[in-house]
Amino acid sequence: MPEAAKSEEPLPRLKLTLRPTAESIVRGGHPWVYSDSIRKQNREGEAGEIAVLYDRKDKFLALGFYDPDSPLRVRILHLGKPVKLDEDWWLSKLMETQSRRDSIPDSGTNGLRLINGESDGWPGLVMDRYDGTLVVKVYTAAWIKLMEMLLPIFIETLKPERVVLRLSRNLQALSSASGGPGDGSVLHGTSPEGVVTFLENGVRFEADVLKGQKTGFFLDQRENRKRVGELSEGRDVLNAFSFSGGFSLYAAKGGAKSVTDLDISAHALEAAERNFALNHDDGGVAACEHRCEQDDAFKWIETAKSSSYDVVIVDPPSLAKREVERGRAIQAYAKLNANAIRLLRPHGVLVAASCSAHVSESEFYDAVRTAARQSGRSFKEMETRGHALDHKAKFPEAHYLKCIYLQFE
């Protein structure tokens, strides 16, 4: 056989056999397999390739997306009996995923997470709806290859006006090099002229679906934003690390006397101003004094005047993006919230949040509680909260969002 013909022969299916401990972890429902958990494989795999996982008795265990360049070597897609990954299977999977959101109230809300990655059985993919716009963000190359088949299923089932594809940073160069779509590509419908708008509990927001962070907005804080609105009537509110003013708008709508957005980004503060303008027909928003402070929130809080606010929200970006940063992040949370407590008037409320996956719930809450005790002020713990219902987490690493409410005498 000529050499050229040999090179065209299809490769055998990528077959991986796991170590016993990893096998048990996968059977238990954990969606990740690390490189050191693979006992053997039949050949080198390509990024985004579907790998077949076998147990120690050489029986089928699971299917997953393979990534040779990451310590997180396989993301589990299917566990159980062998299946054919055809259009019918994907349609059934999408319908099952959407049925889990049937119980989520949507009165006055058309901004919702429809697919939450591994926790919904779609490893490395999230999908958010902003009114008629679907934004699909992918974190592994497999989804780029599958999009041609999946896009018609998304369109037929969810009936969006448009579908936007967002790529994680590590995939942007990979997709470009292979002639694939770029970050912010509109796969269906017309490109939006600027931002799109959506409703959350009757509050209007803009989402920069083409270039903004994540998919364009942070939907995971929906329930905490609503709770802040309930706590803000007649109060002066500081929203530190305010981004586009989500907490502030809820506070204003809830009857806050004033709200101050504090962020280092002029772009973020401009977005907050626009969001306030979108809601100016609301009496509470129109009556609330809205201020903006562009500064480093860490430094600003440390030097601001004591006893200036009735509610202080501290929701910084992730302070520990890697495990080695965990210790310093815990210390930073303690110091940051200690400074925030100093700004509270009597009967004031601290709302402290963390989105650092490498800092556990207990570590974060303990850091905030320690800061509260060291303030010398009497306080009571009101509650702790996590993700919004459409962001439900089903494995430990997915529990990234923590929020604690403390009231001080």
C-alpha positions in Angstrom: 0.0 0.0 0.0 1.4 3.4 -0.9 2.6 5.6 2.0 0.0 8.3 1.3 -2.8 5.9 1.6 -1.5 4.6 4.9 -1.6 8.1 6.4 -5.3 8.4 5.5 -6.3 5.4 7.6 -8.5 6.4 10.5 -6.9 6.3 13.9 -8.3 3.7 16.4 -10.6 5.1 19.1 -8.6 6.7 21.9 -8.8 4.3 24.8 -7.8 5.1 28.4 -7.6 2.8 31.4 -7.8 4.5 34.8 -6.1 3.8 38.0 -8.4 2.1 40.6 -8.8 5.2 42.8 -9.7 7.4 39.8 -12.1 4.8 38.6 -14.0 4.9 41.9 -14.0 8.7 41.8 -15.5 8.8 38.3 -18.1 6.1 39.2 -19.0 8.4 42.1 -19.9 11.2 39.6 -16.9 13.4 39.7 -16.5 14.9 36.2 -12.7 15.4 36.0 -9.8 13.0 35.4 -6.3 14.2 35.9 -3.2 13.1 33.9 -1.7 11.1 36.8 -5.0 9.1 37.1 -4.5 7.4 33.7 -2.9 4.0 34.0 -2.5 3.5 30.3 -3.7 4.6 26.9 -3.5 3.1 23.4 -2.1 6.2 21.6 -1.5 9.9 21.9 -4.8 11.9 21.8 -5.7 15.3 20.2 -7.3 18.3 21.9 -11.0 17.9 21.9 -11.0 14.3 21.0 -13.6 12.0 22.6 -11.8 9.3 24.7 -13.3 6.1 25.8 -12.6 5.2 29.5 -12.4 1.6 30.7 -12.2 0.2 34.2 -9.6 -2.3 35.5 -11.6 -5.2 34.1 -11.5 -3.6 30.7 -15.2 -2.8 30.7 -16.7 0.4 29.4 -16.8 3.1 32.1 -17.3 6.5 30.5 -16.8 8.9 27.6 -15.0 12.2 28.0 -13.3 15.1 26.2 -9.5 14.7 26.0 -7.0 17.5 26.4 -3.3 16.5 26.1 -2.1 20.0 27.1 -3.9 20.2 30.5 -3.3 18.4 33.8 -7.1 18.1 33.7 -6.8 15.4 31.0 -10.4 14.3 30.6 -13.8 16.0 31.2 -16.4 13.3 31.7 -19.4 13.6 29.2 -21.2 10.3 29.8 -21.0 7.7 32.5 -22.7 4.3 32.3 -23.5 2.1 29.3 -22.1 2.8 25.8 -24.1 5.4 23.8 -24.0 6.8 20.3 -23.4 10.5 20.4 -25.8 11.4 17.6 -28.3 14.2 17.2 -31.0 12.4 19.1 -28.7 11.8 22.1 -27.7 15.5 22.2 -31.4 16.6 21.8 -32.4 14.4 24.7 -29.6 15.7 26.8 -30.6 19.3 26.1 -34.2 18.7 27.0 -33.2 17.0 30.2 -31.0 20.0 31.1 -33.8 22.4 30.5 -36.3 20.4 32.5 -34.2 21.0 35.6 -35.0 24.7 35.2 -38.8 24.3 35.0 -39.1 25.0 38.7 -37.1 28.3 38.6 -39.4 31.3 38.7 -39.0 33.6 35.7 -41.5 36.4 36.5 -39.8 39.5 35.3 -36.6 37.6 34.5 -35.3 36.7 31.0 -31.6 36.4 31.9 -30.9 32.9 33.0 -28.2 30.2 32.8 -29.5 27.4 30.7 -26.5 25.1 30.9 -24.0 25.1 33.8 -21.1 23.1 32.6 -20.1 19.9 34.4 -22.9 20.3 36.9 -25.4 19.9 34.1 -23.4 17.2 32.2 -21.9 19.6 29.6 -18.3 19.7 30.7 -16.5 22.9 29.7 -19.6 24.6 28.3 -22.0 27.2 29.8 -24.9 28.8 28.1 -26.6 32.0 29.2 -29.8 33.5 27.9 -30.2 37.3 27.7 -33.7 37.8 26.4 -33.5 36.6 22.8 -29.7 36.2 22.8 -28.0 32.9 23.7 -24.3 33.1 24.6 -22.4 29.8 24.6 -19.0 29.9 26.2 -16.7 27.0 25.8 -13.6 26.0 27.7 -12.5 22.9 25.8 -11.8 22.4 22.1 -14.3 19.5 21.7 -17.2 21.9 21.7 -15.9 23.9 18.7 -15.8 20.7 16.7 -19.3 19.7 17.9 -20.9 23.1 17.3 -21.9 22.4 13.7 -24.1 19.5 14.9 -25.3 21.2 18.1 -26.2 24.7 16.7 -29.3 23.5 14.9 -30.5 21.6 18.0 -30.0 24.8 20.1 -31.9 26.9 17.6 -34.8 24.5 17.1 -35.3 23.8 20.8 -34.6 27.2 22.4 -35.6 29.4 19.4 -33.2 32.3 20.0 -32.9 35.5 17.9 -29.2 35.0 17.9 -26.4 32.7 19.2 -23.0 34.1 20.2 -20.0 31.9 20.7 -17.4 33.0 23.4 -14.1 31.2 23.7 -11.9 30.9 26.8 -8.5 32.5 26.5 -6.7 29.3 25.9 -9.0 28.3 23.0 -8.9 31.6 21.1 -5.5 31.0 19.5 -6.2 27.3 18.9 -9.4 28.1 17.1 -7.8 30.8 15.0 -4.9 28.6 14.0 -7.3 25.9 12.7 -9.5 28.4 10.9 -12.3 28.1 13.4 -14.6 30.8 14.8 -13.3 33.7 16.8 -14.3 34.9 20.3 -17.6 36.8 20.0 -18.6 35.1 16.7 -22.3 35.3 15.9 -23.3 31.8 14.8 -27.0 32.6 14.2 -29.0 35.8 13.6 -27.6 39.3 13.3 -24.8 40.8 15.3 -26.1 43.1 18.1 -25.4 46.8 17.8 -23.5 47.1 21.0 -24.9 45.6 24.2 -28.1 43.6 24.6 -30.6 44.3 27.4 -32.4 41.8 29.6 -34.6 41.7 32.7 -33.7 40.3 36.2 -36.6 40.4 38.7 -37.9 43.4 36.8 -34.6 45.2 36.8 -33.1 46.1 33.4 -29.5 45.4 32.7 -27.1 45.5 29.7 -24.9 42.6 28.8 -21.8 43.0 26.6 -22.2 39.5 25.0 -19.5 40.0 22.3 -16.6 41.3 24.4 -17.7 41.4 28.1 -16.4 39.2 31.0 -17.7 35.7 31.1 -20.8 35.7 28.9 -21.4 39.4 29.3 -22.8 39.6 32.9 -22.6 37.8 36.3 -25.9 36.0 36.6 -24.8 33.8 39.5 -25.3 36.7 42.0 -29.0 37.1 41.2 -30.4 35.9 44.5 -27.8 37.9 46.5 -28.7 41.0 44.6 -32.3 40.5 45.4 -31.5 40.1 49.1 -29.5 43.3 49.2 -32.5 45.1 47.7 -34.6 43.8 50.7 -32.0 45.2 53.2 -31.5 48.7 51.7 -34.6 50.7 52.3 -33.7 54.2 53.7 -30.0 53.3 53.9 -26.7 54.6 52.5 -25.1 51.7 50.5 -21.5 51.1 49.4 -21.0 48.6 46.6 -17.2 47.8 46.5 -15.9 46.2 43.3 -19.2 47.2 41.8 -18.5 46.3 38.2 -21.7 47.4 36.3 -23.7 48.2 39.5 -25.9 45.2 39.9 -26.1 45.3 43.7 -26.5 49.1 43.6 -29.5 49.0 41.3 -31.3 46.5 43.5 -30.5 48.6 46.5 -31.9 51.7 44.8 -35.0 49.9 43.7 -35.4 48.6 47.2 -35.5 52.2 48.5 -31.9 53.1 49.4 -31.2 56.7 50.2 -27.9 56.6 48.3 -25.6 54.1 46.7 -21.9 54.5 45.9 -20.3 52.3 43.2 -16.6 51.8 43.8 -14.5 50.2 41.1 -11.1 50.7 39.5 -12.5 50.5 36.0 -13.9 53.6 34.3 -15.6 51.2 31.8 -17.4 49.4 34.6 -18.6 52.6 36.2 -19.9 53.9 32.8 -21.8 50.6 32.5 -23.3 51.2 35.9 -24.4 54.7 34.9 -26.1 53.2 31.8 -27.8 50.6 33.9 -29.2 53.2 36.2 -30.4 55.2 33.2 -32.2 52.0 31.9 -34.2 51.9 35.2 -34.9 55.6 35.8 -38.6 55.1 35.3 -38.6 53.2 38.6 -39.4 55.5 41.5 -36.8 54.1 43.9 -34.0 54.3 41.3 -35.0 57.9 40.3 -35.1 59.0 44.0 -31.8 57.4 45.0 -28.6 59.4 44.9 -26.1 57.4 42.8 -22.4 58.2 43.1 -19.4 56.7 41.4 -15.8 56.4 42.8 -13.1 55.2 40.5 -10.3 53.9 42.6 -8.5 50.8 43.9 -11.2 49.4 46.1 -8.7 47.8 48.5 -6.9 51.1 49.2 -10.1 53.2 49.1 -11.8 51.1 51.8 -8.7 51.2 54.0 -8.6 55.0 54.1 -12.3 56.0 53.8 -14.1 57.7 56.7 -15.4 55.3 59.4 -19.1 54.9 60.0 -20.2 56.2 56.6 -22.6 53.5 55.4 -25.4 51.4 56.5 -24.8 48.5 54.0 -21.4 47.6 52.6 -21.1 45.0 49.8 -17.6 43.5 49.3 -17.6 41.3 46.2 -14.0 41.3 44.7 -12.9 39.3 41.7 -11.2 36.0 42.5 -8.3 36.4 44.8 -7.0 32.9 44.3 -7.0 31.7 40.7 -4.5 29.0 41.6 -4.1 26.8 44.6 -0.8 28.3 45.5 -2.6 31.7 46.0 -5.1 30.3 48.5 -3.2 31.3 51.7 -2.6 34.9 50.7 -6.2 35.1 49.5 -7.6 34.1 52.8 -5.5 36.8 54.5 -6.6 39.4 51.9 -10.3 38.5 52.6 -9.8 39.0 56.3 -8.1 42.4 55.9 -10.5 43.6 53.2 -13.6 42.8 55.3 -12.0 44.2 58.5 -11.7 47.5 56.7 -15.2 47.3 55.4 -16.6 46.6 58.9 -15.0 49.9 60.0 -17.2 51.8 57.5 -20.4 50.5 59.0 -22.7 52.6 61.1 -24.5 51.0 64.1 -26.9 48.3 62.9 -25.1 48.3 59.6 -24.9 45.1 57.4 -21.8 43.7 55.8 -22.4 41.6 52.7 -19.1 39.7 52.0 -18.8 37.5 48.9 -16.0 35.4 47.3 -15.8 33.8 43.9 -12.5 32.1 44.6 -12.9 28.4 43.9 -9.6 27.6 45.6 -10.9 29.1 48.9 -13.4 26.8 50.6 -16.7 28.0 52.2 -15.4 27.3 55.7 -12.1 29.1 55.0 -13.8 32.2 53.6 -16.6 32.4 56.2 -14.0 31.9 59.0 -11.9 34.7 57.6 -14.9 37.1 57.6 -16.1 36.0 61.1 -12.6 36.4 62.5 -12.5 40.0 61.1 -15.9 40.6 62.7 -14.7 39.3 66.1 -11.5 41.3 66.0 -13.5 44.5 65.2 -14.6 44.5 68.9 -18.2 45.2 67.8 -21.1 43.0 68.7 -22.6 41.3 65.6 -25.0 38.6 64.5 -24.8 36.4 61.5 -27.9 36.8 59.4 -27.3 34.1 56.8 -25.0 32.5 54.2 -25.9 32.0 50.5 -24.4 30.5 47.4 -25.2 30.3 43.7 -28.5 31.2 42.1 -30.7 28.2 41.4 -29.7 28.0 37.7 -26.0 27.7 38.7 -26.5 24.7 41.0 -23.1 23.0 41.7 -22.9 19.2 41.8 -19.3 18.6 42.7 -16.9 20.2 45.2 -14.8 22.3 42.8 -18.0 23.9 41.4 -18.9 25.5 44.7 -17.0 28.7 44.1 -19.6 31.4 45.1 -19.9 32.2 48.8 -21.7 35.1 50.5 -22.2 35.9 54.2 -24.4 38.6 55.8 -23.4 40.0 59.2 -25.2 42.8 61.1 -23.2 44.9 63.6 -24.3 46.8 66.7 
